[in-house]
Amino acid sequence: MPLKPSYFSLFFYVALSLVIQAACLVLFNLSQFGQNPFPQLPVAVIVFFGLLFVSPLMGLLGSASAREKGSSLTVALILNALLYLLIQNEVPGASWYFLAPLLAIGTAFVLPRAFPKNAALMAAMLVYIVCTLLANYTFDSFIPLPLYGLLNVGTLFFGVTFTQRDRVHGYGRKYAYLMIAIAALSNVVVALSLGTSLRYVAVGFLAIMLSEVADTEVYQRFIDRRWITRVATSNAVSIPIDTIVFTVLAFYGEAWATPAWMLEVIVTDMIVKLIVGFLAAIRVIAKEKQQSLKAV
């Protein structure tokens, strides 16, 4: 008999919807570390950021009844409207932040109904694509760490892409390559619309394609192994390729991009991507165990 979601899950659903809107302010502050920061978050970036949370919102509602879902949606929207009224005049462009939770909630509600058999696949592909878009938006934002290293803000998003891609691999190569192609094309279109240098667009496209193809092929070679083994092995190959190719080709020749600077970025980015990917993998494993319990 399927397990009903606890009130804690419904509470976290509402809380996460509030975090999404508040986190837009954090994303704006992080983007200000870039070489040429935008005066405010572009509306497209706010939309992408909201869609990033579709998968966890879907999971939190789980097998809730129609009444529970309706109540959670209503409370989430009301509280987000109140939060919107509080922050709309605090920072430039904050009046658009309400779009992020609105789209996240709406998409998480619609996907299972539009794709009842493939909602999880669609959500994973969507999260992957918007993660690459957000990573490339913050590609030149670097936060100096206290002891050693420079953290590329985009790394926080890219770390999630590796695990999302490995989830899609479970449905077959064709879905993985379709997702990669859509992500690459989307990144070119969005980067050009935001005025990003063609050099960064080309390098980002190359890094994505090389790392994704390597990851897909390694993952498929270990398809008979445990999921966590496949993820760890494919990430160990694709993360260094992505990080080294992008950092060297994107920033080589810049006056401030010394060899020591690039080494700091590469080392820090690889470590953070591996950690973020590992944490995302733990979440996926926990969710799969929960689903197996529901089937009992």
Secondary structure, 3 states (H helix, E strand, C coil): CCCCCCHHHHHHHHHHHHHHHHHHHHHHHHHCCCCCCCCCCCHHHHHHHHHCCHHHHHHHHCCCCHHHHHHHHHHHHHHHHHHHHHHCCCCCCHHHCCHHHHHHHHHHHHHHHHCCCCHHHHHHHHHHHHHHHHHHHCCCCEEECCCCCEEEHHHHHHHHHHHHHHHHHCCCHHHHHHHHHHHHHHHHHHHHHCCCCHHHHHHHHHHHHHHHHHHHHHHHHCCCCCHHHHHHHHHHHHHHHHHHHHHHHHHCCCCCCCHHHHHHHHHHHHHHHHHHHHHHHHHHHHHHHHHHHHCC
